[in-house]
Amino acid sequence: MIHALHRWWLSHRGDDIPERISLDPVDLKRLLPNLMISDIEDDPFRVRYRLVGTNMVSATGLDFTGRYLDELVPADRDGHRLLDYRTAYSDRLPVLGTSSVTTSVGNRSAYEYGIFPLRNGGTPVAQFVELEDYFAPNRGSGALQKWRIKR
């Protein structure tokens, strides 16, 4: 699923990054349950979840639509995700990785994620489209790995 979203992002980026308006749900129908769209606030840097897919709500037991990342995961406990957003924001490139989450039934579940920057009618990064692809419980080590797409 991460590769499918990456292909979409590359095909819509032109000379920079895709415009939010080019994100057509019909093009990404099979990914929708695993997608998030988030807004950026610049000063201070914050990420607010505008849309959260049903698979993410089901896996975590929490619908965090309308909530801020720092309300959900304190920076001192899990600062890597905020750093990933900052990196995607400043580099204007996707950040991909793996992590794990405690599911709504108490299992640890590994997942891959991708954070893809979007513009919204201008040149600054204004939003992200993100995807989390959950595996079966206990698959993989759950150790954090991440990588950035190079130009």
N, CA, C and O atoms as a GROMACS GRO file, in nm:
protein
  604
    1MET      N    1   0.082  -0.120   0.000
    1MET     CA    2   0.000   0.000   0.000
    1MET      C    3   0.086   0.126   0.000
    1MET      O    4   0.052   0.225  -0.064
    2ILE      N    5   0.197   0.122   0.072
    2ILE     CA    6   0.287   0.238   0.075
    2ILE      C    7   0.339   0.267  -0.066
    2ILE      O    8   0.346   0.382  -0.108
    3HIS      N    9   0.374   0.162  -0.137
    3HIS     CA   10   0.425   0.180  -0.274
    3HIS      C   11   0.318   0.239  -0.366
    3HIS      O   12   0.349   0.321  -0.452
    4ALA      N   13   0.193   0.198  -0.348
    4ALA     CA   14   0.084   0.252  -0.430
    4ALA      C   15   0.068   0.402  -0.405
    4ALA      O   16   0.052   0.479  -0.500
    5LEU      N   17   0.071   0.444  -0.278
    5LEU     CA   18   0.059   0.587  -0.248
    5LEU      C   19   0.182   0.663  -0.298
    5LEU      O   20   0.170   0.776  -0.347
    6HIS      N   21   0.298   0.602  -0.288
    6HIS     CA   22   0.420   0.667  -0.338
    6HIS      C   23   0.411   0.686  -0.490
    6HIS      O   24   0.448   0.792  -0.541
    7ARG      N   25   0.363   0.585  -0.562
    7ARG     CA   26   0.345   0.600  -0.708
    7ARG      C   27   0.249   0.713  -0.739
    7ARG      O   28   0.273   0.793  -0.830
    8TRP      N   29   0.138   0.721  -0.663
    8TRP     CA   30   0.042   0.831  -0.684
    8TRP      C   31   0.112   0.965  -0.662
    8TRP      O   32   0.099   1.056  -0.744
    9TRP      N   33   0.185   0.978  -0.552
    9TRP     CA   34   0.253   1.103  -0.517
    9TRP      C   35   0.350   1.144  -0.627
    9TRP      O   36   0.353   1.260  -0.668
   10LEU      N   37   0.430   1.049  -0.674
   10LEU     CA   38   0.527   1.079  -0.780
   10LEU      C   39   0.458   1.121  -0.910
   10LEU      O   40   0.505   1.212  -0.978
   11SER      N   41   0.348   1.057  -0.944
   11SER     CA   42   0.278   1.089  -1.069
   11SER      C   43   0.207   1.223  -1.064
   11SER      O   44   0.170   1.276  -1.169
   12HIS      N   45   0.186   1.279  -0.946
   12HIS     CA   46   0.115   1.407  -0.932
   12HIS      C   47   0.205   1.520  -0.884
   12HIS      O   48   0.156   1.631  -0.861
   13ARG      N   49   0.333   1.496  -0.870
   13ARG     CA   50   0.418   1.598  -0.809
   13ARG      C   51   0.463   1.707  -0.906
   13ARG      O   52   0.493   1.818  -0.861
   14GLY      N   53   0.471   1.680  -1.034
   14GLY     CA   54   0.522   1.780  -1.128
   14GLY      C   55   0.664   1.817  -1.092
   14GLY      O   56   0.747   1.729  -1.070
   15ASP      N   57   0.693   1.947  -1.086
   15ASP     CA   58   0.827   1.995  -1.052
   15ASP      C   59   0.848   2.011  -0.901
   15ASP      O   60   0.958   2.043  -0.857
   16ASP      N   61   0.743   1.988  -0.823
   16ASP     CA   62   0.753   2.012  -0.680
   16ASP      C   63   0.683   1.900  -0.605
   16ASP      O   64   0.726   1.785  -0.611
   17ILE      N   65   0.576   1.931  -0.534
   17ILE     CA   66   0.496   1.831  -0.464
   17ILE      C   67   0.352   1.844  -0.510
   17ILE      O   68   0.313   1.950  -0.560
   18PRO      N   69   0.271   1.740  -0.495
   18PRO     CA   70   0.133   1.747  -0.543
   18PRO      C   71   0.050   1.852  -0.470
   18PRO      O   72   0.076   1.886  -0.354
   19GLU      N   73  -0.050   1.900  -0.541
   19GLU     CA   74  -0.153   1.986  -0.482
   19GLU      C   75  -0.256   1.898  -0.414
   19GLU      O   76  -0.288   1.790  -0.464
   20ARG      N   77  -0.308   1.940  -0.302
   20ARG     CA   78  -0.411   1.865  -0.229
   20ARG      C   79  -0.532   1.837  -0.318
   20ARG      O   80  -0.593   1.730  -0.309
   21ILE      N   81  -0.567   1.931  -0.403
   21ILE     CA   82  -0.684   1.916  -0.489
   21ILE      C   83  -0.671   1.798  -0.586
   21ILE      O   84  -0.771   1.746  -0.635
   22SER      N   85  -0.548   1.755  -0.613
   22SER     CA   86  -0.528   1.643  -0.705
   22SER      C   87  -0.552   1.508  -0.637
   22SER      O   88  -0.550   1.404  -0.703
   23LEU      N   89  -0.575   1.509  -0.506
   23LEU     CA   90  -0.601   1.386  -0.432
   23LEU      C   91  -0.748   1.346  -0.451
   23LEU      O   92  -0.836   1.396  -0.382
   24ASP      N   93  -0.771   1.257  -0.546
   24ASP     CA   94  -0.906   1.211  -0.579
   24ASP      C   95  -0.928   1.076  -0.513
   24ASP      O   96  -0.857   0.980  -0.543
   25PRO      N   97  -1.027   1.064  -0.423
   25PRO     CA   98  -1.052   0.938  -0.355
   25PRO      C   99  -1.075   0.821  -0.451
   25PRO      O  100  -1.045   0.706  -0.416
   26VAL      N  101  -1.126   0.846  -0.569
   26VAL     CA  102  -1.150   0.740  -0.667
   26VAL      C  103  -1.017   0.675  -0.706
   26VAL      O  104  -1.011   0.553  -0.726
   27ASP      N  105  -0.911   0.756  -0.719
   27ASP     CA  106  -0.779   0.703  -0.757
   27ASP      C  107  -0.718   0.615  -0.648
   27ASP      O  108  -0.635   0.529  -0.677
   28LEU      N  109  -0.759   0.636  -0.524
   28LEU     CA  110  -0.697   0.568  -0.411
   28LEU      C  111  -0.798   0.485  -0.332
   28LEU      O  112  -0.781   0.462  -0.212
   29LYS      N  113  -0.902   0.440  -0.399
   29LYS     CA  114  -1.015   0.375  -0.332
   29LYS      C  115  -0.973   0.262  -0.238
   29LYS      O  116  -1.021   0.256  -0.125
   30ARG      N  117  -0.885   0.175  -0.282
   30ARG     CA  118  -0.848   0.061  -0.197
   30ARG      C  119  -0.762   0.103  -0.077
   30ARG      O  120  -0.749   0.028   0.019
   31LEU      N  121  -0.704   0.222  -0.083
   31LEU     CA  122  -0.619   0.271   0.027
   31LEU      C  123  -0.696   0.351   0.132
   31LEU      O  124  -0.647   0.372   0.242
   32LEU      N  125  -0.817   0.397   0.098
   32LEU     CA  126  -0.890   0.490   0.184
   32LEU      C  127  -0.902   0.447   0.331
   32LEU      O  128  -0.885   0.532   0.418
   33PRO      N  129  -0.929   0.320   0.362
   33PRO     CA  130  -0.940   0.284   0.504
   33PRO      C  131  -0.810   0.302   0.582
   33PRO      O  132  -0.812   0.307   0.705
   34ASN      N  133  -0.698   0.312   0.512
   34ASN     CA  134  -0.568   0.325   0.578
   34ASN      C  135  -0.508   0.464   0.563
   34ASN      O  136  -0.393   0.487   0.603
   35LEU      N  137  -0.582   0.558   0.506
   35LEU     CA  138  -0.530   0.693   0.482
   35LEU      C  139  -0.566   0.789   0.594
   35LEU      O  140  -0.668   0.775   0.662
   36MET      N  141  -0.478   0.887   0.612
   36MET     CA  142  -0.504   1.003   0.696
   36MET      C  143  -0.470   1.127   0.614
   36MET      O  144  -0.383   1.123   0.527
   37ILE      N  145  -0.538   1.234   0.643
   37ILE     CA  146  -0.498   1.365   0.591
   37ILE      C  147  -0.481   1.454   0.713
   37ILE      O  148  -0.566   1.457   0.801
   38SER      N  149  -0.370   1.525   0.716
   38SER     CA  150  -0.343   1.612   0.830
   38SER      C  151  -0.303   1.751   0.782
   38SER      O  152  -0.248   1.768   0.674
   39ASP      N  153  -0.333   1.849   0.867
   39ASP     CA  154  -0.298   1.989   0.842
   39ASP      C  155  -0.177   2.023   0.927
   39ASP      O  156  -0.148   1.960   1.028
   40ILE      N  157  -0.106   2.127   0.881
   40ILE     CA  158   0.012   2.174   0.952
   40ILE      C  159  -0.015   2.313   1.007
   40ILE      O  160  -0.071   2.398   0.938
   41GLU      N  161   0.025   2.333   1.129
   41GLU     CA  162   0.033   2.467   1.185
   41GLU      C  163   0.182   2.494   1.201
   41GLU      O  164   0.256   2.410   1.253
   42ASP      N  165   0.225   2.611   1.158
   42ASP     CA  166   0.368   2.638   1.146
   42ASP      C  167   0.434   2.694   1.271
   42ASP      O  168   0.551   2.663   1.296
   43ASP      N  169   0.365   2.775   1.351
   43ASP     CA  170   0.433   2.842   1.461
   43ASP      C  171   0.347   2.839   1.586
   43ASP      O  172   0.263   2.927   1.602
   44PRO      N  173   0.362   2.744   1.675
   44PRO     CA  174   0.461   2.636   1.672
   44PRO      C  175   0.417   2.525   1.576
   44PRO      O  176   0.300   2.514   1.541
   45PHE      N  177   0.514   2.444   1.537
   45PHE     CA  178   0.488   2.335   1.443
   45PHE      C  179   0.399   2.231   1.510
   45PHE      O  180   0.438   2.169   1.609
   46ARG      N  181   0.279   2.212   1.453
   46ARG     CA  182   0.185   2.112   1.505
   46ARG      C  183   0.117   2.042   1.388
   46ARG      O  184   0.103   2.099   1.280
   47VAL      N  185   0.074   1.919   1.411
   47VAL     CA  186   0.005   1.839   1.312
   47VAL      C  187  -0.134   1.807   1.366
   47VAL      O  188  -0.148   1.752   1.476
   48ARG      N  189  -0.237   1.842   1.287
   48ARG     CA  190  -0.377   1.816   1.326
   48ARG      C  191  -0.438   1.720   1.225
   48ARG      O  192  -0.432   1.744   1.104
   49TYR      N  193  -0.498   1.613   1.274
   49TYR     CA  194  -0.556   1.511   1.186
   49TYR      C  195  -0.694   1.554   1.139
   49TYR      O  196  -0.787   1.568   1.219
   50ARG      N  197  -0.706   1.573   1.009
   50ARG     CA  198  -0.831   1.616   0.947
   50ARG      C  199  -0.920   1.497   0.914
   50ARG      O  200  -1.042   1.504   0.929
   51LEU      N  201  -0.859   1.387   0.869
   51LEU     CA  202  -0.933   1.267   0.830
   51LEU      C  203  -0.852   1.146   0.874
   51LEU      O  204  -0.730   1.141   0.855
   52VAL      N  205  -0.920   1.049   0.934
   52VAL     CA  206  -0.853   0.927   0.981
   52VAL      C  207  -0.931   0.808   0.926
   52VAL      O  208  -1.052   0.797   0.946
   53GLY      N  209  -0.861   0.718   0.857
   53GLY     CA  210  -0.924   0.602   0.795
   53GLY      C  211  -0.980   0.504   0.896
   53GLY      O  212  -0.934   0.495   1.010
   54THR      N  213  -1.080   0.430   0.852
   54THR     CA  214  -1.151   0.337   0.940
   54THR      C  215  -1.062   0.223   0.990
   54THR      O  216  -1.082   0.177   1.102
   55ASN      N  217  -0.964   0.178   0.911
   55ASN     CA  218  -0.875   0.072   0.958
   55ASN      C  219  -0.787   0.120   1.073
   55ASN      O  220  -0.753   0.043   1.162
   56MET      N  221  -0.750   0.249   1.071
   56MET     CA  222  -0.668   0.303   1.179
   56MET      C  223  -0.750   0.317   1.307
   56MET      O  224  -0.702   0.290   1.417
   57VAL      N  225  -0.875   0.359   1.291
   57VAL     CA  226  -0.964   0.369   1.407
   57VAL      C  227  -0.987   0.231   1.466
   57VAL      O  228  -0.984   0.213   1.588
   58SER      N  229  -1.011   0.133   1.380
   58SER     CA  230  -1.034  -0.004   1.425
   58SER      C  231  -0.911  -0.062   1.495
   58SER      O  232  -0.924  -0.125   1.600
   59ALA      N  233  -0.794  -0.041   1.438
   59ALA     CA  234  -0.671  -0.098   1.495
   59ALA      C  235  -0.636  -0.037   1.630
   59ALA      O  236  -0.593  -0.108   1.720
   60THR      N  237  -0.653   0.094   1.644
   60THR     CA  238  -0.610   0.162   1.766
   60THR      C  239  -0.723   0.178   1.868
   60THR      O  240  -0.697   0.202   1.986
   61GLY      N  241  -0.849   0.166   1.822
   61GLY     CA  242  -0.962   0.188   1.911
   61GLY      C  243  -0.987   0.335   1.940
   61GLY      O  244  -1.058   0.369   2.035
   62LEU      N  245  -0.929   0.423   1.858
   62LEU     CA  246  -0.941   0.567   1.882
   62LEU      C  247  -0.961   0.640   1.750
   62LEU      O  248  -0.882   0.624   1.657
   63ASP      N  249  -1.067   0.719   1.742
   63ASP     CA  250  -1.086   0.807   1.627
   63ASP      C  251  -1.027   0.942   1.665
   63ASP      O  252  -1.086   1.017   1.743
   64PHE      N  253  -0.911   0.973   1.610
   64PHE     CA  254  -0.842   1.097   1.646
   64PHE      C  255  -0.862   1.208   1.544
   64PHE      O  256  -0.783   1.302   1.539
   65THR      N  257  -0.966   1.198   1.463
   65THR     CA  258  -1.003   1.305   1.372
   65THR      C  259  -1.021   1.434   1.452
   65THR      O  260  -1.090   1.436   1.554
   66GLY      N  261  -0.958   1.541   1.404
   66GLY     CA  262  -0.969   1.671   1.470
   66GLY      C  263  -0.871   1.691   1.585
   66GLY      O  264  -0.867   1.800   1.643
   67ARG      N  265  -0.794   1.591   1.619
   67ARG     CA  266  -0.699   1.600   1.730
   67ARG      C  267  -0.559   1.631   1.679
   67ARG      O  268  -0.530   1.610   1.562
   68TYR      N  269  -0.475   1.681   1.766
   68TYR     CA  270  -0.335   1.711   1.736
   68TYR      C  271  -0.246   1.594   1.778
   68TYR      O  272  -0.274   1.525   1.876
   69LEU      N  273  -0.139   1.575   1.702
   69LEU     CA  274  -0.043   1.469   1.734
   69LEU      C  275   0.008   1.484   1.876
   69LEU      O  276   0.016   1.384   1.949
   70ASP      N  277   0.043   1.605   1.918
   70ASP     CA  278   0.101   1.623   2.052
   70ASP      C  279   0.000   1.598   2.164
   70ASP      O  280   0.039   1.581   2.279
   71GLU      N  281  -0.129   1.596   2.133
   71GLU     CA  282  -0.230   1.558   2.232
   71GLU      C  283  -0.237   1.407   2.248
   71GLU      O  284  -0.274   1.356   2.354
   72LEU      N  285  -0.202   1.336   2.142
   72LEU     CA  286  -0.213   1.191   2.141
   72LEU      C  287  -0.089   1.121   2.190
   72LEU      O  288  -0.097   1.022   2.262
   73VAL      N  289   0.027   1.174   2.152
   73VAL     CA  290   0.156   1.112   2.187
   73VAL      C  291   0.248   1.223   2.235
   73VAL      O  292   0.301   1.299   2.153
   74PRO      N  293   0.269   1.233   2.365
   74PRO     CA  294   0.359   1.337   2.414
   74PRO      C  295   0.498   1.327   2.350
   74PRO      O  296   0.551   1.217   2.332
   75ALA      N  297   0.556   1.440   2.316
   75ALA     CA  298   0.684   1.445   2.245
   75ALA      C  299   0.795   1.372   2.320
   75ALA      O  300   0.883   1.312   2.259
   76ASP      N  301   0.791   1.376   2.454
   76ASP     CA  302   0.898   1.310   2.528
   76ASP      C  303   0.886   1.157   2.522
   76ASP      O  304   0.982   1.087   2.553
   77ARG      N  305   0.769   1.104   2.483
   77ARG     CA  306   0.751   0.960   2.476
   77ARG      C  307   0.770   0.904   2.335
   77ARG      O  308   0.816   0.791   2.320
   78ASP      N  309   0.737   0.982   2.233
   78ASP     CA  310   0.741   0.929   2.097
   78ASP      C  311   0.772   1.041   1.998
   78ASP      O  312   0.696   1.063   1.903
   79GLY      N  313   0.882   1.111   2.019
   79GLY     CA  314   0.916   1.226   1.936
   79GLY      C  315   0.952   1.192   1.793
   79GLY      O  316   0.963   1.282   1.710
   80HIS      N  317   0.972   1.062   1.761
   80HIS     CA  318   1.013   1.028   1.625
   80HIS      C  319   0.907   1.064   1.523
   80HIS      O  320   0.942   1.104   1.412
   81ARG      N  321   0.778   1.053   1.555
   81ARG     CA  322   0.676   1.082   1.454
   81ARG      C  323   0.672   1.231   1.423
   81ARG      O  324   0.659   1.269   1.307
   82LEU      N  325   0.682   1.315   1.523
   82LEU     CA  326   0.687   1.459   1.498
   82LEU      C  327   0.810   1.493   1.414
   82LEU      O  328   0.802   1.576   1.324
   83LEU      N  329   0.922   1.432   1.444
   83LEU     CA  330   1.043   1.453   1.364
   83LEU      C  331   1.021   1.411   1.219
   83LEU      O  332   1.069   1.478   1.128
   84ASP      N  333   0.950   1.300   1.197
   84ASP     CA  334   0.919   1.257   1.060
   84ASP      C  335   0.837   1.362   0.987
   84ASP      O  336   0.863   1.391   0.870
   85TYR      N  337   0.738   1.419   1.054
   85TYR     CA  338   0.657   1.525   0.992
   85TYR      C  339   0.744   1.647   0.960
   85TYR      O  340   0.734   1.703   0.851
   86ARG      N  341   0.828   1.687   1.053
   86ARG     CA  342   0.916   1.802   1.030
   86ARG      C  343   1.009   1.776   0.911
   86ARG      O  344   1.034   1.866   0.830
   87THR      N  345   1.060   1.653   0.901
   87THR     CA  346   1.149   1.618   0.790
   87THR      C  347   1.076   1.623   0.658
   87THR      O  348   1.126   1.681   0.562
   88ALA      N  349   0.958   1.563   0.650
   88ALA     CA  350   0.879   1.567   0.527
   88ALA      C  351   0.843   1.712   0.491
   88ALA      O  352   0.841   1.748   0.373
   89TYR      N  353   0.815   1.793   0.592
   89TYR     CA  354   0.782   1.933   0.573
   89TYR      C  355   0.901   2.012   0.517
   89TYR      O  356   0.888   2.084   0.418
   90SER      N  357   1.016   1.998   0.580
   90SER     CA  358   1.133   2.078   0.539
   90SER      C  359   1.198   2.027   0.411
   90SER      O  360   1.242   2.106   0.329
   91ASP      N  361   1.204   1.895   0.393
   91ASP     CA  362   1.267   1.839   0.274
   91ASP      C  363   1.172   1.833   0.154
   91ASP      O  364   1.216   1.816   0.041
   92ARG      N  365   1.040   1.846   0.181
   92ARG     CA  366   0.938   1.838   0.076
   92ARG      C  367   0.943   1.703   0.005
   92ARG      O  368   0.920   1.693  -0.116
   93LEU      N  369   0.972   1.600   0.083
   93LEU     CA  370   0.982   1.463   0.033
   93LEU      C  371   0.913   1.369   0.132
   93LEU      O  372   0.902   1.401   0.250
   94PRO      N  373   0.866   1.254   0.084
   94PRO     CA  374   0.804   1.157   0.175
   94PRO      C  375   0.903   1.101   0.275
   94PRO      O  376   1.023   1.092   0.249
   95VAL      N  377   0.851   1.065   0.390
   95VAL     CA  378   0.925   0.990   0.491
   95VAL      C  379   0.849   0.859   0.510
   95VAL      O  380   0.728   0.858   0.533
   96LEU      N  381   0.922   0.748   0.500
   96LEU     CA  382   0.863   0.616   0.512
   96LEU      C  383   0.930   0.543   0.627
   96LEU      O  384   1.046   0.570   0.658
   97GLY      N  385   0.857   0.452   0.691
   97GLY     CA  386   0.918   0.378   0.800
   97GLY      C  387   0.832   0.265   0.849
   97GLY      O  388   0.726   0.236   0.794
   98THR      N  389   0.878   0.200   0.955
   98THR     CA  390   0.802   0.097   1.024
   98THR      C  391   0.800   0.129   1.172
   98THR      O  392   0.892   0.192   1.224
   99SER      N  393   0.696   0.086   1.237
   99SER     CA  394   0.683   0.105   1.381
   99SER      C  395   0.588  -0.002   1.433
   99SER      O  396   0.557  -0.098   1.362
  100SER      N  397   0.540   0.014   1.555
  100SER     CA  398   0.440  -0.076   1.610
  100SER      C  399   0.346   0.004   1.698
  100SER      O  400   0.378   0.113   1.744
  101VAL      N  401   0.228  -0.054   1.720
  101VAL     CA  402   0.125   0.012   1.798
  101VAL      C  403   0.056  -0.094   1.884
  101VAL      O  404   0.045  -0.210   1.844
  102THR      N  405   0.009  -0.052   2.001
  102THR     CA  406  -0.075  -0.140   2.080
  102THR      C  407  -0.217  -0.128   2.027
  102THR      O  408  -0.273  -0.019   2.022
  103THR      N  409  -0.274  -0.240   1.986
  103THR     CA  410  -0.407  -0.239   1.924
  103THR      C  411  -0.515  -0.225   2.031
  103THR      O  412  -0.488  -0.229   2.151
  104SER      N  413  -0.639  -0.210   1.984
  104SER     CA  414  -0.753  -0.194   2.074
  104SER      C  415  -0.776  -0.318   2.160
  104SER      O  416  -0.843  -0.309   2.263
  105VAL      N  417  -0.721  -0.434   2.120
  105VAL     CA  418  -0.736  -0.556   2.202
  105VAL      C  419  -0.609  -0.587   2.281
  105VAL      O  420  -0.600  -0.693   2.343
  106GLY      N  421  -0.511  -0.497   2.280
  106GLY     CA  422  -0.392  -0.511   2.363
  106GLY      C  423  -0.273  -0.579   2.299
  106GLY      O  424  -0.170  -0.592   2.365
  107ASN      N  425  -0.283  -0.621   2.175
  107ASN     CA  426  -0.168  -0.681   2.105
  107ASN      C  427  -0.077  -0.573   2.051
  107ASN      O  428  -0.121  -0.460   2.027
  108ARG      N  429   0.051  -0.607   2.031
  108ARG     CA  430   0.142  -0.518   1.959
  108ARG      C  431   0.133  -0.556   1.812
  108ARG      O  432   0.139  -0.674   1.778
  109SER      N  433   0.120  -0.457   1.726
  109SER     CA  434   0.108  -0.482   1.583
  109SER      C  435   0.207  -0.395   1.509
  109SER      O  436   0.211  -0.274   1.528
  110ALA      N  437   0.287  -0.458   1.424
  110ALA     CA  438   0.382  -0.384   1.341
  110ALA      C  439   0.307  -0.321   1.224
  110ALA      O  440   0.206  -0.373   1.177
  111TYR      N  441   0.358  -0.209   1.177
  111TYR     CA  442   0.300  -0.146   1.059
  111TYR      C  443   0.405  -0.064   0.986
  111TYR      O  444   0.504  -0.019   1.044
  112GLU      N  445   0.379  -0.045   0.858
  112GLU     CA  446   0.458   0.046   0.776
  112GLU      C  447   0.380   0.176   0.766
  112GLU      O  448   0.257   0.176   0.769
  113TYR      N  449   0.452   0.287   0.753
  113TYR     CA  450   0.385   0.414   0.735
  113TYR      C  451   0.456   0.498   0.630
  113TYR      O  452   0.575   0.480   0.604
  114GLY      N  453   0.382   0.588   0.572
  114GLY     CA  454   0.437   0.684   0.478
  114GLY      C  455   0.371   0.819   0.500
  114GLY      O  456   0.249   0.828   0.514
  115ILE      N  457   0.452   0.923   0.505
  115ILE     CA  458   0.404   1.061   0.524
  115ILE      C  459   0.444   1.137   0.398
  115ILE      O  460   0.563   1.151   0.369
  116PHE      N  461   0.345   1.186   0.323
  116PHE     CA  462   0.367   1.248   0.193
  116PHE      C  463   0.319   1.393   0.196
  116PHE      O  464   0.201   1.417   0.218
  117PRO      N  465   0.409   1.489   0.173
  117PRO     CA  466   0.370   1.631   0.180
  117PRO      C  467   0.285   1.674   0.060
  117PRO      O  468   0.301   1.624  -0.051
  118LEU      N  469   0.194   1.768   0.086
  118LEU     CA  470   0.105   1.824  -0.015
  118LEU      C  471   0.102   1.976  -0.003
  118LEU      O  472   0.118   2.032   0.105
  119ARG      N  473   0.082   2.043  -0.117
  119ARG     CA  474   0.055   2.187  -0.118
  119ARG      C  475  -0.096   2.206  -0.119
  119ARG      O  476  -0.172   2.113  -0.147
  120ASN      N  477  -0.139   2.328  -0.088
  120ASN     CA  478  -0.281   2.359  -0.093
  120ASN      C  479  -0.299   2.499  -0.152
  120ASN      O  480  -0.330   2.594  -0.080
  121GLY      N  481  -0.277   2.510  -0.284
  121GLY     CA  482  -0.296   2.637  -0.352
  121GLY      C  483  -0.177   2.731  -0.345
  121GLY      O  484  -0.192   2.848  -0.378
  122GLY      N  485  -0.063   2.684  -0.305
  122GLY     CA  486   0.056   2.768  -0.298
  122GLY      C  487   0.179   2.681  -0.299
  122GLY      O  488   0.172   2.563  -0.335
  123THR      N  489   0.292   2.738  -0.260
  123THR     CA  490   0.416   2.660  -0.259
  123THR      C  491   0.447   2.596  -0.125
  123THR      O  492   0.513   2.492  -0.123
  124PRO      N  493   0.404   2.652  -0.010
  124PRO     CA  494   0.440   2.587   0.117
  124PRO      C  495   0.372   2.452   0.132
  124PRO      O  496   0.263   2.429   0.078
  125VAL      N  497   0.436   2.363   0.206
  125VAL     CA  498   0.371   2.238   0.244
  125VAL      C  499   0.259   2.277   0.340
  125VAL      O  500   0.284   2.343   0.441
  126ALA      N  501   0.137   2.235   0.309
  126ALA     CA  502   0.022   2.272   0.391
  126ALA      C  503  -0.044   2.153   0.458
  126ALA      O  504  -0.106   2.166   0.563
  127GLN      N  505  -0.029   2.036   0.397
  127GLN     CA  506  -0.093   1.916   0.449
  127GLN      C  507  -0.006   1.795   0.419
  127GLN      O  508   0.093   1.802   0.346
  128PHE      N  509  -0.045   1.683   0.480
  128PHE     CA  510   0.016   1.554   0.449
  128PHE      C  511  -0.096   1.456   0.416
  128PHE      O  512  -0.204   1.461   0.475
  129VAL      N  513  -0.068   1.367   0.323
  129VAL     CA  514  -0.150   1.247   0.309
  129VAL      C  515  -0.061   1.135   0.361
  129VAL      O  516   0.056   1.125   0.325
  130GLU      N  517  -0.119   1.052   0.446
  130GLU     CA  518  -0.040   0.950   0.514
  130GLU      C  519  -0.110   0.816   0.502
  130GLU      O  520  -0.231   0.808   0.480
  131LEU      N  521  -0.030   0.713   0.516
  131LEU     CA  522  -0.087   0.579   0.510
  131LEU      C  523  -0.018   0.494   0.616
  131LEU      O  524   0.104   0.499   0.632
  132GLU      N  525  -0.098   0.416   0.686
  132GLU     CA  526  -0.045   0.317   0.778
  132GLU      C  527  -0.097   0.182   0.732
  132GLU      O  528  -0.218   0.162   0.717
  133ASP      N  529  -0.005   0.088   0.709
  133ASP     CA  530  -0.039  -0.046   0.660
  133ASP      C  531  -0.009  -0.145   0.772
  133ASP      O  532   0.106  -0.177   0.799
  134TYR      N  533  -0.116  -0.193   0.836
  134TYR     CA  534  -0.103  -0.282   0.952
  134TYR      C  535  -0.086  -0.426   0.909
  134TYR      O  536  -0.149  -0.472   0.814
  135PHE      N  537   0.000  -0.495   0.979
  135PHE     CA  538   0.025  -0.637   0.956
  135PHE      C  539  -0.052  -0.717   1.060
  135PHE      O  540  -0.117  -0.661   1.148
  136ALA      N  541  -0.044  -0.849   1.049
  136ALA     CA  542  -0.101  -0.936   1.152
  136ALA      C  543  -0.027  -0.913   1.283
  136ALA      O  544   0.092  -0.881   1.280
  137PRO      N  545  -0.094  -0.927   1.398
  137PRO     CA  546  -0.026  -0.908   1.527
  137PRO      C  547   0.101  -0.993   1.538
  137PRO      O  548   0.106  -1.107   1.492
  138ASN      N  549   0.201  -0.934   1.599
  138ASN     CA  550   0.330  -0.999   1.627
  138ASN      C  551   0.413  -1.027   1.503
  138ASN      O  552   0.516  -1.094   1.514
  139ARG      N  553   0.375  -0.979   1.387
  139ARG     CA  554   0.459  -0.996   1.269
  139ARG      C  555   0.566  -0.889   1.271
  139ARG      O  556   0.537  -0.773   1.299
  140GLY      N  557   0.688  -0.925   1.242
  140GLY     CA  558   0.798  -0.829   1.242
  140GLY      C  559   0.846  -0.800   1.382
  140GLY      O  560   0.784  -0.842   1.481
  141SER      N  561   0.956  -0.730   1.390
  141SER     CA  562   1.016  -0.703   1.521
  141SER      C  563   0.951  -0.588   1.593
  141SER      O  564   0.960  -0.579   1.716
  142GLY      N  565   0.883  -0.500   1.519
  142GLY     CA  566   0.826  -0.382   1.582
  142GLY      C  567   0.928  -0.273   1.608
  142GLY      O  568   0.893  -0.166   1.656
  143ALA      N  569   1.054  -0.298   1.576
  143ALA     CA  570   1.158  -0.197   1.595
  143ALA      C  571   1.140  -0.087   1.492
  143ALA      O  572   1.106  -0.114   1.376
  144LEU      N  573   1.163   0.034   1.533
  144LEU     CA  574   1.148   0.146   1.444
  144LEU      C  575   1.257   0.147   1.339
  144LEU      O  576   1.376   0.138   1.370
  145GLN      N  577   1.215   0.158   1.216
  145GLN     CA  578   1.306   0.180   1.105
  145GLN      C  579   1.245   0.291   1.024
  145GLN      O  580   1.123   0.302   1.016
  146LYS      N  581   1.327   0.374   0.964
  146LYS     CA  582   1.272   0.476   0.875
  146LYS      C  583   1.371   0.512   0.768
  146LYS      O  584   1.492   0.489   0.781
  147TRP      N  585   1.319   0.567   0.663
  147TRP     CA  586   1.402   0.608   0.552
  147TRP      C  587   1.334   0.723   0.482
  147TRP      O  588   1.212   0.737   0.488
  148ARG      N  589   1.414   0.803   0.416
  148ARG     CA  590   1.360   0.917   0.340
  148ARG      C  591   1.384   0.892   0.193
  148ARG      O  592   1.484   0.831   0.153
  149ILE      N  593   1.294   0.941   0.114
  149ILE     CA  594   1.308   0.936  -0.030
  149ILE      C  595   1.408   1.044  -0.069
  149ILE      O  596   1.397   1.158  -0.024
  150LYS      N  597   1.504   1.009  -0.149
  150LYS     CA  598   1.604   1.107  -0.196
  150LYS      C  599   1.557   1.163  -0.330
  150LYS      O  600   1.487   1.096  -0.405
  151ARG      N  601   1.598   1.285  -0.358
  151ARG     CA  602   1.563   1.348  -0.486
  151ARG      C  603   1.628   1.276  -0.601
  151ARG      O  604   1.610   1.315  -0.716
   0.00000   0.00000   0.00000
